[in-house]
């Protein structure tokens, strides 16, 4: 018998910016942003770190969205360098608090994506190379990097509630 573990609900926002992060992501051109509130069930052990639990929720939502809508955002064309900011969103109407949870500094080179990940309470680490296809939009690349980073959870994700 397989046990099921729940994570969430998690309120999240992910924004993809064109260019390299230089301590002023808000000054980079925004390619696209997606946000949601997600609760998921995992058919395996829940990740130990808060970062992984958060990212698994985002991964589940983006996976579900990509299965419904391709491209996820036709205006979010990938560029050779992108900054992806992952935020936890607090309650509070129009003045919602946002807390940066992680940042992916993404480089595309030779049909591969690489990310240098900076996160709260975690040493900087790298993800990649991850194979990408010519013409992949930014969200497909973000999804591929998350999938590579959290591959052990990919198959155990059920459809999220509230994505």
Helices and strands as residue ranges (DSSP letters): E 5-18, G 25-27, E 30-42, H 50-68, E 81-89, G 93-95, E 98-109, E 112-119, E 122-131, H 138-149, H 151-154
